[in-house]
């Protein structure tokens, strides 16, 4: 009788172990698929690897063409010299295309167009050959972001690199909402700040420590965490990393640091990334997510 009982317990334990192993394997596959999808997004025709320039507009006439003699410098894939000009004043930017230059907006040829910015968007995207440019607004500054789908960075990209998936870095946090979303100033790589909305604080426990992060909101579907930890500058990107989560459910937030990703400024000097505020700089090593590889 006791032998049968021991056998039954052994079988139950084996079933439990196999189930646990299966769950871990399924989790690893899910994270690895997420990473593949993330890299696919990065390598798209208009992804961050295609960014080829950022030019802040001056009041008055801004020239566009190939080479440093122009205010907005197109890449060498533009086979002509001058492209045109942008007349800019009080936030209004009007593009005039030079005769003989082919440029389109939404697939239609243009000779002149007023450029809408990405704030609030959608931006007017002007395309010539493999290049596209559009107006961006950052605080009180306006600039032209240039992308080239044939950029050397995109052609030579050797892929993202990650820590091995470790399920211990998937933690459940407790969301502590503010009475009303607060305006917070988030520093950026340009030396200024972005004004963003924060809905509350997320507390969690990791590596035996009680920690917290303050998210901001980019849309109504997720929370956006801009953080830095003790791996920054050594194993991970020095300016910090990003983590997106679903909105809280019953006061809880799932933070999966295996999905912590590098910001766009890790791939291009022409990004205007936010960087972690002081309250999101953690005194722990987060050996999970994306490594410093670019």
N, C-alpha and C positions, 0 to 999 in steps of 0.2 A: 504493500500500500504506500509506504513512504517513498519507495523507489519511483512509483508512478507519479507521486506528488512532485518529487524533485525533477522528473522528466518534464512534467507539465510546466513547472516554473521556469525551467531552462528554455523550453520552447517559447513561452511567453516573453522571456527576456530577449531571446533572439529575434522574435517578431518586432519587439519594441526597438531594438538596436537597428534592425534593417529599416524600419519606418523612419527612425531618426536620421539615418544615413541618407535615405532617399530624399527626405525633406531638405537636408543640407545640399545635396547634389542639385536638387531642383532650384534652390535659392541661388547657388553659384551660376547655374545656367541662365537664370533670369538676369543676374547682374552682368554677366558677360554679354548677353544679348543687348542689354541697355548700353553697354560700352561700344559695341559695334554700331548701334544706331546713332550714338552720339558722334562717333568719328565720321560716319556717313554724312551727318548734318554739317560737320565742320568742313568736309571736302566738297560740298555742293558748289555749283557754278557761281553762286553769290555768297559762299561761306566766308568765314574770317580769313582763310588762307588766301583769298583773292584780293584782300585790301592792299592797295598800292600807294595810297597817299591820303593826306588830310591837310587841307589848306584853309586857314581862317581868312575870311573875307575882310577887306578894308572898305571903308566908305568911298563910293565912287566907282570907277571902272576897274574890273579885275580881268586881266587877259588870260586866255586858255590856249595851250598849245604844247608841242613837244619840246622839252628842254627847260633848263633853269631860267631862261630869260622870260618865261611866262609866270604869272602869279599862280596859276593852277597848271601844274606840269603833268601832262599825260605821259604814259609809258612809251617805249620805243615801238610797241605794236601799232601805234598810230602812225601811219605812213606819210602823213602830210606835215606841214609846219604849224601854221596857226589854225586853231579850231574855231575861235570866236571870242566872245567877251561876256562878262556878267556885270551889269550895272546894279549896284547894291546901295540901298539907302533906307534907314529906319526899318530894317528887317525885311524889306522887299527886295527880292532878287529877280532880275529879268535877264534871261539868257538870249543872246543873239548869235546865231551860227554864221560863220564866214561863208561867202559864196563858194560853191564847189565842194563843200564838206557835207557828208551824209550823216545825219543824226536822227534818231527816232525817240519817241515817247509812246509807250504802249503799242509799239509796232508801226506807228505812223510817222512819216517824215515831218520834220519841223524846221522852221527857219528862226522862229522866236517863240519863247514861252516864259511865263512867270513860274518860278520854281516854288512849289510848296515844300515846307521843311518836314522832317520826321517828327516834329513836335508841334501839334499833336499827331501829324501824319494823316494819310500816307504821303510819303515824300514823292515828288516828281522825279522819276528815274530816267536819265538821258543816256542813250546807248549809242556808241560808235564802234564798230568792229567788236573786239573782245572786251572792250572797256565800258563801264557804266559809272556814272557819277550822280550824286544827289546832294541836296542841301540838308545839313544837320544843324540843330540848335542845342547848345549846351550852356545853361545858365543864360547870360546875356550875350553870348557869342554865337556867330553863325559861320559855318564853314562848309567846304565841299569835301565829301568823302568819295574817294576814287577806288573802284574795284576793277580788276583785270582777271578774267577767268583763265587767262593763259599766263598767270604770274609764275615766276620761278619758285616761289614758296609753295604754291600748290603742286607744281610739277615734281618738285623734289621732296615733298613731304613723305617721311618714312613711317608715319603712324604715331598714335599716342602710346604712352607707356604707363603702366599702373602697378600699384601694390597688388599682391595676390589677394583674392577675395577672402575676407575674414568676417564671419558672421557676428563676432563679438562687437564689431563697430556699427552694427545696426541696433539702435537703442530707441526706447520709447520715452519721449519727453512729455512733461506736463506744461500745458499752455496756460499762462496767466495773462488774461487780456487786460488792456487798459480800459477805463471807462469809455474813452473815445480814442480813436487812432491818433497818435502823436506825430507831429512834424519833427523829423530828425535831420540833422546835417551829416551826410556821409562824405568823407574826404574822397578825392579822386586824383588820378595820376597827373592831372594838369596843375595841381597845386591849389585847386579850389574845392568847393563842396557841391554836392547835389542835395537838394531838398527832397526827401522821400517820406512816405508814411510808414509808421510802425504800429502794428496792432497790439503788441504785447511782448512778453518775455517767455522763452521756452527753457525750462529747467530740466536737467537730466543727469544721470550718473554714469560715469565712464572711468575705467581704470581706478576704481575705488574713490573717485573724487566727485563731489557735487559741483556741476558746472551749469552755465547758462549762456544762451545766445539771444541776441535781439534781432529778429527778422524784420525785413521791410517788404513792401508789397509792390509787385510789378503788374499783376493782374488779379482778377477775383477768384482764381482757381488754385493758387499756390502761395507758399511763403518762400522768401528769398533770403538766404543767409550768406553773408560776406564775412569770412572768418580767417583767422591766422592761428597757427599753433607752433610748437617747438621744432617741427620738421621744416618750417619755412626757411628759405635761404640755403638749406642743406640738401634735403631729399626732395622737397617740394618747392613750388614756385614762391619766390621771395615776397611778392606783393600779396600773398594770400590766395585763397581758393573760394569757389562758389559752391553752394549746395541748395538745391530746390527740394521742397517737400510738398505733399498735399496739405490742404487746409486742415486745421484741427478737427477731430471727430471725438465727441464726448470729452473734450478737454485734453485730448492726447494728440501728439505729433510723432510720426515715425521719422527719425533722422538716420539715414543710411549713408555713413561716411564713405562706404565703398563706391558711392556715386559722386563724391566730391570732385569737382572738375576745375581745371585751370581757367582763369578769365581770358577774354580775347587778347588782352595785352601781353599774354604769354606767347602769342603767335605773331603779333604785329606791333610795331611801335606807333601805329596810327590809330589805336583804339583809345577811348576816353574812359577807361574802367574806373568804377568805384573801388576803393580799397577798404579794408576792415576798420571800423571805428574802434576806439580803445576798449569798449565793453565786449568786443568780439575777438579779443586776442587772448587765447587760452594757454595756460601754463601746463600743457600736456602734449605728448607726441601723438598725433593722429596718423598712424602708419596705415593709412587706407586711402583709396581713391587715386587720383592722378599724380604721377611723379613729375619732377622738373626735368623735361627732356628737350625743350626748345628755347 
